[in-house]
Amino acid sequence: MELRGSAVVIGIGTMSGLSLAVVAALAEVGRRVERRAEALWEREWERVEPGWSGRAPSPPSGFVS
C-alpha cells in the first residue's frame, strides 16, 4: 500500500511540474508574440501617423497621388 501511495504522490507531483512548465512556456511565447506585434505596429504607425495627423509636409504642387 505504501508503494501505491508513493507512486500516486510522485505521479501527481510530476503532472503538476509538467503543467507548470507548459503554462510558463505558453506565457513566454505569448509575451514574445505580443512584443513582436507591438514592434510591427509601432513601425507601421511611424509610417502612417504623420499623414494621418496632418504633420506631414504638403505634397509639391501638381502632385497626383
Predicted model as a PDB file, atoms N, CA, C, CB and O in Angstrom, pLDDT in the B-factor column:
MODEL        1                                                                  
ATOM      1  N   MET A   1       0.826  -1.194   0.000  1.00 77.00           N  
ATOM      2  CA  MET A   1       0.000   0.000   0.000  1.00 77.00           C  
ATOM      3  C   MET A   1       0.869   1.256   0.000  1.00 77.00           C  
ATOM      4  CB  MET A   1      -0.939  -0.001   1.209  1.00 77.00           C  
ATOM      5  O   MET A   1       0.525   2.254  -0.635  1.00 77.00           O  
ATOM      6  N   GLU A   2       2.013   1.204   0.725  1.00 89.00           N  
ATOM      7  CA  GLU A   2       2.898   2.370   0.749  1.00 89.00           C  
ATOM      8  C   GLU A   2       3.465   2.648  -0.636  1.00 89.00           C  
ATOM      9  CB  GLU A   2       4.040   2.160   1.754  1.00 89.00           C  
ATOM     10  O   GLU A   2       3.626   3.806  -1.021  1.00 89.00           O  
ATOM     11  N   LEU A   3       3.763   1.608  -1.378  1.00 89.00           N  
ATOM     12  CA  LEU A   3       4.318   1.763  -2.719  1.00 89.00           C  
ATOM     13  C   LEU A   3       3.308   2.456  -3.630  1.00 89.00           C  
ATOM     14  CB  LEU A   3       4.719   0.392  -3.304  1.00 89.00           C  
ATOM     15  O   LEU A   3       3.671   3.337  -4.410  1.00 89.00           O  
ATOM     16  N   ARG A   4       2.053   2.062  -3.530  1.00 91.00           N  
ATOM     17  CA  ARG A   4       0.999   2.668  -4.349  1.00 91.00           C  
ATOM     18  C   ARG A   4       0.826   4.146  -3.979  1.00 91.00           C  
ATOM     19  CB  ARG A   4      -0.341   1.905  -4.169  1.00 91.00           C  
ATOM     20  O   ARG A   4       0.680   4.997  -4.856  1.00 91.00           O  
ATOM     21  N   GLY A   5       0.842   4.439  -2.690  1.00 91.00           N  
ATOM     22  CA  GLY A   5       0.720   5.834  -2.243  1.00 91.00           C  
ATOM     23  C   GLY A   5       1.876   6.682  -2.741  1.00 91.00           C  
ATOM     24  O   GLY A   5       1.679   7.815  -3.178  1.00 91.00           O  
ATOM     25  N   SER A   6       3.075   6.135  -2.674  1.00 94.00           N  
ATOM     26  CA  SER A   6       4.248   6.862  -3.174  1.00 94.00           C  
ATOM     27  C   SER A   6       4.135   7.099  -4.676  1.00 94.00           C  
ATOM     28  CB  SER A   6       5.542   6.088  -2.855  1.00 94.00           C  
ATOM     29  O   SER A   6       4.463   8.179  -5.167  1.00 94.00           O  
ATOM     30  N   ALA A   7       3.673   6.093  -5.395  1.00 95.00           N  
ATOM     31  CA  ALA A   7       3.525   6.237  -6.847  1.00 95.00           C  
ATOM     32  C   ALA A   7       2.511   7.323  -7.180  1.00 95.00           C  
ATOM     33  CB  ALA A   7       3.099   4.901  -7.483  1.00 95.00           C  
ATOM     34  O   ALA A   7       2.715   8.095  -8.117  1.00 95.00           O  
ATOM     35  N   VAL A   8       1.425   7.389  -6.424  1.00 95.00           N  
ATOM     36  CA  VAL A   8       0.401   8.419  -6.665  1.00 95.00           C  
ATOM     37  C   VAL A   8       0.979   9.802  -6.387  1.00 95.00           C  
ATOM     38  CB  VAL A   8      -0.854   8.171  -5.780  1.00 95.00           C  
ATOM     39  O   VAL A   8       0.773  10.731  -7.167  1.00 95.00           O  
ATOM     40  N   VAL A   9       1.694   9.937  -5.291  1.00 96.00           N  
ATOM     41  CA  VAL A   9       2.291  11.232  -4.951  1.00 96.00           C  
ATOM     42  C   VAL A   9       3.298  11.652  -6.015  1.00 96.00           C  
ATOM     43  CB  VAL A   9       2.973  11.171  -3.568  1.00 96.00           C  
ATOM     44  O   VAL A   9       3.314  12.808  -6.436  1.00 96.00           O  
ATOM     45  N   ILE A  10       4.140  10.713  -6.453  1.00 97.00           N  
ATOM     46  CA  ILE A  10       5.123  11.032  -7.494  1.00 97.00           C  
ATOM     47  C   ILE A  10       4.416  11.396  -8.802  1.00 97.00           C  
ATOM     48  CB  ILE A  10       6.085   9.840  -7.718  1.00 97.00           C  
ATOM     49  O   ILE A  10       4.827  12.332  -9.487  1.00 97.00           O  
ATOM     50  N   GLY A  11       3.370  10.671  -9.147  1.00 97.00           N  
ATOM     51  CA  GLY A  11       2.617  10.979 -10.370  1.00 97.00           C  
ATOM     52  C   GLY A  11       1.972  12.345 -10.320  1.00 97.00           C  
ATOM     53  O   GLY A  11       2.028  13.100 -11.290  1.00 97.00           O  
ATOM     54  N   ILE A  12       1.352  12.670  -9.181  1.00 97.00           N  
ATOM     55  CA  ILE A  12       0.720  13.988  -9.040  1.00 97.00           C  
ATOM     56  C   ILE A  12       1.779  15.085  -9.088  1.00 97.00           C  
ATOM     57  CB  ILE A  12      -0.084  14.075  -7.717  1.00 97.00           C  
ATOM     58  O   ILE A  12       1.571  16.121  -9.719  1.00 97.00           O  
ATOM     59  N   GLY A  13       2.898  14.865  -8.434  1.00 97.00           N  
ATOM     60  CA  GLY A  13       3.977  15.852  -8.462  1.00 97.00           C  
ATOM     61  C   GLY A  13       4.525  16.058  -9.869  1.00 97.00           C  
ATOM     62  O   GLY A  13       4.778  17.187 -10.290  1.00 97.00           O  
ATOM     63  N   THR A  14       4.705  14.959 -10.586  1.00 98.00           N  
ATOM     64  CA  THR A  14       5.207  15.047 -11.957  1.00 98.00           C  
ATOM     65  C   THR A  14       4.229  15.803 -12.851  1.00 98.00           C  
ATOM     66  CB  THR A  14       5.464  13.645 -12.523  1.00 98.00           C  
ATOM     67  O   THR A  14       4.630  16.678 -13.618  1.00 98.00           O  
ATOM     68  N   MET A  15       2.960  15.467 -12.751  1.00 98.00           N  
ATOM     69  CA  MET A  15       1.956  16.147 -13.576  1.00 98.00           C  
ATOM     70  C   MET A  15       1.858  17.635 -13.210  1.00 98.00           C  
ATOM     71  CB  MET A  15       0.579  15.468 -13.410  1.00 98.00           C  
ATOM     72  O   MET A  15       1.686  18.483 -14.086  1.00 98.00           O  
ATOM     73  N   SER A  16       1.966  17.938 -11.936  1.00 98.00           N  
ATOM     74  CA  SER A  16       1.932  19.344 -11.512  1.00 98.00           C  
ATOM     75  C   SER A  16       3.130  20.104 -12.080  1.00 98.00           C  
ATOM     76  CB  SER A  16       1.918  19.448  -9.968  1.00 98.00           C  
ATOM     77  O   SER A  16       2.989  21.215 -12.592  1.00 98.00           O  
ATOM     78  N   GLY A  17       4.305  19.493 -11.981  1.00 98.00           N  
ATOM     79  CA  GLY A  17       5.507  20.137 -12.504  1.00 98.00           C  
ATOM     80  C   GLY A  17       5.444  20.336 -14.011  1.00 98.00           C  
ATOM     81  O   GLY A  17       5.814  21.394 -14.519  1.00 98.00           O  
ATOM     82  N   LEU A  18       4.979  19.327 -14.718  1.00 98.00           N  
ATOM     83  CA  LEU A  18       4.852  19.456 -16.177  1.00 98.00           C  
ATOM     84  C   LEU A  18       3.818  20.509 -16.553  1.00 98.00           C  
ATOM     85  CB  LEU A  18       4.471  18.109 -16.803  1.00 98.00           C  
ATOM     86  O   LEU A  18       4.012  21.277 -17.496  1.00 98.00           O  
ATOM     87  N   SER A  19       2.726  20.536 -15.810  1.00 98.00           N  
ATOM     88  CA  SER A  19       1.688  21.537 -16.085  1.00 98.00           C  
ATOM     89  C   SER A  19       2.228  22.946 -15.883  1.00 98.00           C  
ATOM     90  CB  SER A  19       0.463  21.308 -15.182  1.00 98.00           C  
ATOM     91  O   SER A  19       1.980  23.828 -16.704  1.00 98.00           O  
ATOM     92  N   LEU A  20       2.956  23.161 -14.809  1.00 98.00           N  
ATOM     93  CA  LEU A  20       3.552  24.474 -14.568  1.00 98.00           C  
ATOM     94  C   LEU A  20       4.552  24.840 -15.663  1.00 98.00           C  
ATOM     95  CB  LEU A  20       4.239  24.502 -13.202  1.00 98.00           C  
ATOM     96  O   LEU A  20       4.612  25.995 -16.086  1.00 98.00           O  
ATOM     97  N   ALA A  21       5.331  23.871 -16.121  1.00 98.00           N  
ATOM     98  CA  ALA A  21       6.303  24.129 -17.190  1.00 98.00           C  
ATOM     99  C   ALA A  21       5.593  24.517 -18.486  1.00 98.00           C  
ATOM    100  CB  ALA A  21       7.191  22.890 -17.423  1.00 98.00           C  
ATOM    101  O   ALA A  21       6.036  25.427 -19.188  1.00 98.00           O  
ATOM    102  N   VAL A  22       4.506  23.838 -18.803  1.00 98.00           N  
ATOM    103  CA  VAL A  22       3.749  24.155 -20.021  1.00 98.00           C  
ATOM    104  C   VAL A  22       3.134  25.545 -19.918  1.00 98.00           C  
ATOM    105  CB  VAL A  22       2.646  23.101 -20.269  1.00 98.00           C  
ATOM    106  O   VAL A  22       3.184  26.320 -20.873  1.00 98.00           O  
ATOM    107  N   VAL A  23       2.558  25.862 -18.771  1.00 98.00           N  
ATOM    108  CA  VAL A  23       1.955  27.190 -18.580  1.00 98.00           C  
ATOM    109  C   VAL A  23       3.023  28.278 -18.696  1.00 98.00           C  
ATOM    110  CB  VAL A  23       1.245  27.277 -17.201  1.00 98.00           C  
ATOM    111  O   VAL A  23       2.788  29.310 -19.324  1.00 98.00           O  
ATOM    112  N   ALA A  24       4.180  28.058 -18.102  1.00 98.00           N  
ATOM    113  CA  ALA A  24       5.265  29.038 -18.183  1.00 98.00           C  
ATOM    114  C   ALA A  24       5.749  29.205 -19.626  1.00 98.00           C  
ATOM    115  CB  ALA A  24       6.436  28.614 -17.277  1.00 98.00           C  
ATOM    116  O   ALA A  24       6.012  30.324 -20.065  1.00 98.00           O  
ATOM    117  N   ALA A  25       5.865  28.111 -20.356  1.00 98.00           N  
ATOM    118  CA  ALA A  25       6.305  28.183 -21.754  1.00 98.00           C  
ATOM    119  C   ALA A  25       5.285  28.935 -22.608  1.00 98.00           C  
ATOM    120  CB  ALA A  25       6.529  26.769 -22.322  1.00 98.00           C  
ATOM    121  O   ALA A  25       5.659  29.762 -23.440  1.00 98.00           O  
ATOM    122  N   LEU A  26       4.006  28.650 -22.403  1.00 98.00           N  
ATOM    123  CA  LEU A  26       2.969  29.356 -23.158  1.00 98.00           C  
ATOM    124  C   LEU A  26       2.955  30.844 -22.828  1.00 98.00           C  
ATOM    125  CB  LEU A  26       1.596  28.746 -22.873  1.00 98.00           C  
ATOM    126  O   LEU A  26       2.754  31.676 -23.713  1.00 98.00           O  
ATOM    127  N   ALA A  27       3.165  31.179 -21.570  1.00 98.00           N  
ATOM    128  CA  ALA A  27       3.207  32.591 -21.181  1.00 98.00           C  
ATOM    129  C   ALA A  27       4.377  33.300 -21.858  1.00 98.00           C  
ATOM    130  CB  ALA A  27       3.317  32.728 -19.647  1.00 98.00           C  
ATOM    131  O   ALA A  27       4.232  34.432 -22.319  1.00 98.00           O  
ATOM    132  N   GLU A  28       5.522  32.649 -21.922  1.00 98.00           N  
ATOM    133  CA  GLU A  28       6.690  33.249 -22.570  1.00 98.00           C  
ATOM    134  C   GLU A  28       6.453  33.429 -24.071  1.00 98.00           C  
ATOM    135  CB  GLU A  28       7.939  32.380 -22.332  1.00 98.00           C  
ATOM    136  O   GLU A  28       6.804  34.466 -24.634  1.00 98.00           O  
ATOM    137  N   VAL A  29       5.875  32.451 -24.700  1.00 98.00           N  
ATOM    138  CA  VAL A  29       5.552  32.571 -26.130  1.00 98.00           C  
ATOM    139  C   VAL A  29       4.578  33.734 -26.335  1.00 98.00           C  
ATOM    140  CB  VAL A  29       4.939  31.237 -26.680  1.00 98.00           C  
ATOM    141  O   VAL A  29       4.737  34.519 -27.270  1.00 98.00           O  
ATOM    142  N   GLY A  30       3.594  33.845 -25.483  1.00 98.00           N  
ATOM    143  CA  GLY A  30       2.640  34.947 -25.583  1.00 98.00           C  
ATOM    144  C   GLY A  30       3.311  36.301 -25.441  1.00 98.00           C  
ATOM    145  O   GLY A  30       2.987  37.235 -26.174  1.00 98.00           O  
ATOM    146  N   ARG A  31       4.252  36.416 -24.499  1.00 98.00           N  
ATOM    147  CA  ARG A  31       4.972  37.689 -24.324  1.00 98.00           C  
ATOM    148  C   ARG A  31       5.792  38.018 -25.566  1.00 98.00           C  
ATOM    149  CB  ARG A  31       5.892  37.630 -23.083  1.00 98.00           C  
ATOM    150  O   ARG A  31       5.825  39.169 -26.002  1.00 98.00           O  
ATOM    151  N   ARG A  32       6.453  37.012 -26.137  1.00 98.00           N  
ATOM    152  CA  ARG A  32       7.266  37.263 -27.337  1.00 98.00           C  
ATOM    153  C   ARG A  32       6.403  37.674 -28.525  1.00 98.00           C  
ATOM    154  CB  ARG A  32       8.082  36.017 -27.697  1.00 98.00           C  
ATOM    155  O   ARG A  32       6.763  38.581 -29.274  1.00 98.00           O  
ATOM    156  N   VAL A  33       5.276  37.014 -28.694  1.00 98.00           N  
ATOM    157  CA  VAL A  33       4.368  37.366 -29.791  1.00 98.00           C  
ATOM    158  C   VAL A  33       3.843  38.783 -29.593  1.00 98.00           C  
ATOM    159  CB  VAL A  33       3.190  36.360 -29.879  1.00 98.00           C  
ATOM    160  O   VAL A  33       3.752  39.553 -30.549  1.00 98.00           O  
ATOM    161  N   GLU A  34       3.502  39.125 -28.366  1.00 98.00           N  
ATOM    162  CA  GLU A  34       2.992  40.476 -28.076  1.00 98.00           C  
ATOM    163  C   GLU A  34       4.053  41.539 -28.364  1.00 98.00           C  
ATOM    164  CB  GLU A  34       2.535  40.574 -26.604  1.00 98.00           C  
ATOM    165  O   GLU A  34       3.748  42.578 -28.949  1.00 98.00           O  
ATOM    166  N   ARG A  35       5.298  41.281 -27.954  1.00 98.00           N  
ATOM    167  CA  ARG A  35       6.377  42.247 -28.230  1.00 98.00           C  
ATOM    168  C   ARG A  35       6.589  42.421 -29.725  1.00 98.00           C  
ATOM    169  CB  ARG A  35       7.689  41.795 -27.568  1.00 98.00           C  
ATOM    170  O   ARG A  35       6.801  43.537 -30.198  1.00 98.00           O  
ATOM    171  N   ARG A  36       6.532  41.326 -30.469  1.00 98.00           N  
ATOM    172  CA  ARG A  36       6.728  41.406 -31.921  1.00 98.00           C  
ATOM    173  C   ARG A  36       5.588  42.179 -32.572  1.00 98.00           C  
ATOM    174  CB  ARG A  36       6.833  39.996 -32.535  1.00 98.00           C  
ATOM    175  O   ARG A  36       5.820  43.029 -33.432  1.00 98.00           O  
ATOM    176  N   ALA A  37       4.362  41.884 -32.163  1.00 98.00           N  
ATOM    177  CA  ALA A  37       3.207  42.592 -32.726  1.00 98.00           C  
ATOM    178  C   ALA A  37       3.278  44.079 -32.402  1.00 98.00           C  
ATOM    179  CB  ALA A  37       1.891  41.996 -32.192  1.00 98.00           C  
ATOM    180  O   ALA A  37       2.958  44.916 -33.245  1.00 98.00           O  
ATOM    181  N   GLU A  38       3.695  44.407 -31.187  1.00 97.00           N  
ATOM    182  CA  GLU A  38       3.800  45.816 -30.805  1.00 97.00           C  
ATOM    183  C   GLU A  38       4.877  46.528 -31.619  1.00 97.00           C  
ATOM    184  CB  GLU A  38       4.104  45.943 -29.307  1.00 97.00           C  
ATOM    185  O   GLU A  38       4.683  47.670 -32.036  1.00 97.00           O  
ATOM    186  N   ALA A  39       6.006  45.866 -31.847  1.00 97.00           N  
ATOM    187  CA  ALA A  39       7.077  46.468 -32.649  1.00 97.00           C  
ATOM    188  C   ALA A  39       6.609  46.690 -34.087  1.00 97.00           C  
ATOM    189  CB  ALA A  39       8.340  45.574 -32.630  1.00 97.00           C  
ATOM    190  O   ALA A  39       6.891  47.733 -34.676  1.00 97.00           O  
ATOM    191  N   LEU A  40       5.900  45.720 -34.652  1.00 96.00           N  
ATOM    192  CA  LEU A  40       5.376  45.893 -36.012  1.00 96.00           C  
ATOM    193  C   LEU A  40       4.372  47.033 -36.070  1.00 96.00           C  
ATOM    194  CB  LEU A  40       4.724  44.596 -36.506  1.00 96.00           C  
ATOM    195  O   LEU A  40       4.371  47.820 -37.017  1.00 96.00           O  
ATOM    196  N   TRP A  41       3.513  47.123 -35.051  1.00 95.00           N  
ATOM    197  CA  TRP A  41       2.522  48.194 -35.020  1.00 95.00           C  
ATOM    198  C   TRP A  41       3.211  49.544 -34.923  1.00 95.00           C  
ATOM    199  CB  TRP A  41       1.550  48.003 -33.844  1.00 95.00           C  
ATOM    200  O   TRP A  41       2.817  50.485 -35.612  1.00 95.00           O  
ATOM    201  N   GLU A  42       4.236  49.660 -34.079  1.00 95.00           N  
ATOM    202  CA  GLU A  42       4.958  50.925 -33.930  1.00 95.00           C  
ATOM    203  C   GLU A  42       5.588  51.351 -35.254  1.00 95.00           C  
ATOM    204  CB  GLU A  42       6.041  50.800 -32.844  1.00 95.00           C  
ATOM    205  O   GLU A  42       5.505  52.519 -35.633  1.00 95.00           O  
ATOM    206  N   ARG A  43       6.216  50.408 -35.958  1.00 95.00           N  
ATOM    207  CA  ARG A  43       6.821  50.758 -37.251  1.00 95.00           C  
ATOM    208  C   ARG A  43       5.784  51.249 -38.247  1.00 95.00           C  
ATOM    209  CB  ARG A  43       7.558  49.560 -37.830  1.00 95.00           C  
ATOM    210  O   ARG A  43       6.005  52.231 -38.955  1.00 95.00           O  
ATOM    211  N   GLU A  44       4.654  50.560 -38.296  1.00 93.00           N  
ATOM    212  CA  GLU A  44       3.593  50.964 -39.225  1.00 93.00           C  
ATOM    213  C   GLU A  44       3.021  52.325 -38.824  1.00 93.00           C  
ATOM    214  CB  GLU A  44       2.469  49.900 -39.263  1.00 93.00           C  
ATOM    215  O   GLU A  44       2.737  53.160 -39.683  1.00 93.00           O  
ATOM    216  N   TRP A  45       2.853  52.543 -37.523  1.00 91.00           N  
ATOM    217  CA  TRP A  45       2.300  53.818 -37.056  1.00 91.00           C  
ATOM    218  C   TRP A  45       3.260  54.959 -37.377  1.00 91.00           C  
ATOM    219  CB  TRP A  45       2.015  53.767 -35.535  1.00 91.00           C  
ATOM    220  O   TRP A  45       2.813  56.047 -37.740  1.00 91.00           O  
ATOM    221  N   GLU A  46       4.579  54.736 -37.251  1.00 91.00           N  
ATOM    222  CA  GLU A  46       5.553  55.767 -37.606  1.00 91.00           C  
ATOM    223  C   GLU A  46       5.421  56.148 -39.081  1.00 91.00           C  
ATOM    224  CB  GLU A  46       6.985  55.282 -37.304  1.00 91.00           C  
ATOM    225  O   GLU A  46       5.670  57.295 -39.455  1.00 91.00           O  
ATOM    226  N   ARG A  47       5.035  55.196 -39.908  1.00 90.00           N  
ATOM    227  CA  ARG A  47       4.874  55.469 -41.334  1.00 90.00           C  
ATOM    228  C   ARG A  47       3.572  56.204 -41.617  1.00 90.00           C  
ATOM    229  CB  ARG A  47       4.920  54.171 -42.130  1.00 90.00           C  
ATOM    230  O   ARG A  47       3.535  57.081 -42.479  1.00 90.00           O  
ATOM    231  N   VAL A  48       2.508  55.862 -40.909  1.00 89.00           N  
ATOM    232  CA  VAL A  48       1.171  56.375 -41.211  1.00 89.00           C  
ATOM    233  C   VAL A  48       0.851  57.663 -40.456  1.00 89.00           C  
ATOM    234  CB  VAL A  48       0.131  55.326 -40.883  1.00 89.00           C  
ATOM    235  O   VAL A  48       0.169  58.535 -40.994  1.00 89.00           O  
ATOM    236  N   GLU A  49       1.328  57.797 -39.230  1.00 88.00           N  
ATOM    237  CA  GLU A  49       0.907  58.884 -38.347  1.00 88.00           C  
ATOM    238  C   GLU A  49       1.116  60.288 -38.895  1.00 88.00           C  
ATOM    239  CB  GLU A  49       1.623  58.769 -37.072  1.00 88.00           C  
ATOM    240  O   GLU A  49       0.220  61.121 -38.754  1.00 88.00           O  
ATOM    241  N   PRO A  50       2.258  60.595 -39.515  1.00 86.00           N  
ATOM    242  CA  PRO A  50       2.425  61.977 -39.984  1.00 86.00           C  
ATOM    243  C   PRO A  50       1.323  62.409 -40.961  1.00 86.00           C  
ATOM    244  CB  PRO A  50       3.785  62.133 -40.652  1.00 86.00           C  
ATOM    245  O   PRO A  50       0.823  63.530 -40.867  1.00 86.00           O  
ATOM    246  N   GLY A  51       0.947  61.546 -41.881  1.00 84.00           N  
ATOM    247  CA  GLY A  51      -0.132  61.891 -42.811  1.00 84.00           C  
ATOM    248  C   GLY A  51      -1.484  61.909 -42.139  1.00 84.00           C  
ATOM    249  O   GLY A  51      -2.326  62.754 -42.446  1.00 84.00           O  
ATOM    250  N   TRP A  52      -1.699  60.982 -41.224  1.00 82.00           N  
ATOM    251  CA  TRP A  52      -2.982  60.883 -40.535  1.00 82.00           C  
ATOM    252  C   TRP A  52      -3.221  62.099 -39.658  1.00 82.00           C  
ATOM    253  CB  TRP A  52      -3.043  59.610 -39.694  1.00 82.00           C  
ATOM    254  O   TRP A  52      -4.340  62.608 -39.590  1.00 82.00           O  
ATOM    255  N   SER A  53      -2.166  62.573 -38.979  1.00 84.00           N  
ATOM    256  CA  SER A  53      -2.317  63.691 -38.050  1.00 84.00           C  
ATOM    257  C   SER A  53      -2.209  65.043 -38.742  1.00 84.00           C  
ATOM    258  CB  SER A  53      -1.280  63.597 -36.959  1.00 84.00           C  
ATOM    259  O   SER A  53      -2.506  66.073 -38.136  1.00 84.00           O  
ATOM    260  N   GLY A  54      -1.789  65.052 -40.001  1.00 82.00           N  
ATOM    261  CA  GLY A  54      -1.619  66.315 -40.710  1.00 82.00           C  
ATOM    262  C   GLY A  54      -0.246  66.927 -40.487  1.00 82.00           C  
ATOM    263  O   GLY A  54      -0.013  68.060 -40.908  1.00 82.00           O  
ATOM    264  N   ARG A  55       0.662  66.222 -39.843  1.00 81.00           N  
ATOM    265  CA  ARG A  55       2.002  66.760 -39.600  1.00 81.00           C  
ATOM    266  C   ARG A  55       2.898  66.633 -40.819  1.00 81.00           C  
ATOM    267  CB  ARG A  55       2.642  66.056 -38.424  1.00 81.00           C  
ATOM    268  O   ARG A  55       3.935  67.293 -40.890  1.00 81.00           O  
ATOM    269  N   ALA A  56       2.520  65.797 -41.784  1.00 74.00           N  
ATOM    270  CA  ALA A  56       3.360  65.589 -42.961  1.00 74.00           C  
ATOM    271  C   ALA A  56       3.361  66.860 -43.799  1.00 74.00           C  
ATOM    272  CB  ALA A  56       2.864  64.372 -43.798  1.00 74.00           C  
ATOM    273  O   ALA A  56       2.345  67.548 -43.904  1.00 74.00           O  
ATOM    274  N   PRO A  57       4.493  67.159 -44.386  1.00 69.00           N  
ATOM    275  CA  PRO A  57       4.529  68.343 -45.268  1.00 69.00           C  
ATOM    276  C   PRO A  57       3.579  68.143 -46.441  1.00 69.00           C  
ATOM    277  CB  PRO A  57       5.976  68.611 -45.787  1.00 69.00           C  
ATOM    278  O   PRO A  57       3.386  67.020 -46.907  1.00 69.00           O  
ATOM    279  N   SER A  58       2.998  69.213 -46.907  1.00 60.00           N  
ATOM    280  CA  SER A  58       2.090  69.099 -48.040  1.00 60.00           C  
ATOM    281  C   SER A  58       2.883  68.728 -49.280  1.00 60.00           C  
ATOM    282  CB  SER A  58       1.308  70.416 -48.262  1.00 60.00           C  
ATOM    283  O   SER A  58       4.016  69.177 -49.450  1.00 60.00           O  
ATOM    284  N   PRO A  59       2.293  67.903 -50.157  1.00 58.00           N  
ATOM    285  CA  PRO A  59       2.989  67.483 -51.368  1.00 58.00           C  
ATOM    286  C   PRO A  59       3.225  68.676 -52.290  1.00 58.00           C  
ATOM    287  CB  PRO A  59       2.190  66.391 -52.099  1.00 58.00           C  
ATOM    288  O   PRO A  59       2.491  69.662 -52.226  1.00 58.00           O  
ATOM    289  N   PRO A  60       4.236  68.593 -53.138  1.00 56.00           N  
ATOM    290  CA  PRO A  60       4.503  69.689 -54.087  1.00 56.00           C  
ATOM    291  C   PRO A  60       3.292  69.905 -54.996  1.00 56.00           C  
ATOM    292  CB  PRO A  60       5.769  69.385 -54.942  1.00 56.00           C  
ATOM    293  O   PRO A  60       2.518  68.983 -55.249  1.00 56.00           O  
ATOM    294  N   SER A  61       3.143  71.143 -55.482  1.00 57.00           N  
ATOM    295  CA  SER A  61       2.013  71.433 -56.363  1.00 57.00           C  
ATOM    296  C   SER A  61       2.109  70.589 -57.618  1.00 57.00           C  
ATOM    297  CB  SER A  61       1.964  72.929 -56.725  1.00 57.00           C  
ATOM    298  O   SER A  61       3.201  70.342 -58.129  1.00 57.00           O  
ATOM    299  N   GLY A  62       0.973  70.153 -58.106  1.00 55.00           N  
ATOM    300  CA  GLY A  62       0.934  69.295 -59.276  1.00 55.00           C  
ATOM    301  C   GLY A  62       1.129  67.827 -58.931  1.00 55.00           C  
ATOM    302  O   GLY A  62       1.108  66.974 -59.818  1.00 55.00           O  
ATOM    303  N   PHE A  63       1.315  67.530 -57.677  1.00 54.00           N  
ATOM    304  CA  PHE A  63       1.499  66.150 -57.228  1.00 54.00           C  
ATOM    305  C   PHE A  63       0.173  65.407 -57.305  1.00 54.00           C  
ATOM    306  CB  PHE A  63       2.066  66.107 -55.785  1.00 54.00           C  
ATOM    307  O   PHE A  63      -0.839  65.876 -56.783  1.00 54.00           O  
ATOM    308  N   VAL A  64       0.178  64.268 -57.943  1.00 56.00           N  
ATOM    309  CA  VAL A  64      -1.029  63.444 -58.047  1.00 56.00           C  
ATOM    310  C   VAL A  64      -0.773  62.176 -57.260  1.00 56.00           C  
ATOM    311  CB  VAL A  64      -1.399  63.123 -59.547  1.00 56.00           C  
ATOM    312  O   VAL A  64       0.200  61.465 -57.509  1.00 56.00           O  
ATOM    313  N   SER A  65      -1.653  61.894 -56.304  1.00 55.00           N  
ATOM    314  CA  SER A  65      -1.446  60.682 -55.518  1.00 55.00           C  
ATOM    315  C   SER A  65      -2.239  59.532 -56.046  1.00 55.00           C  
ATOM    316  CB  SER A  65      -1.799  60.916 -54.089  1.00 55.00           C  
ATOM    317  O   SER A  65      -2.176  58.434 -55.494  1.00 55.00           O  
TER     318      SER A  65                                                      
ENDMDL                                                                          
END                                                                             
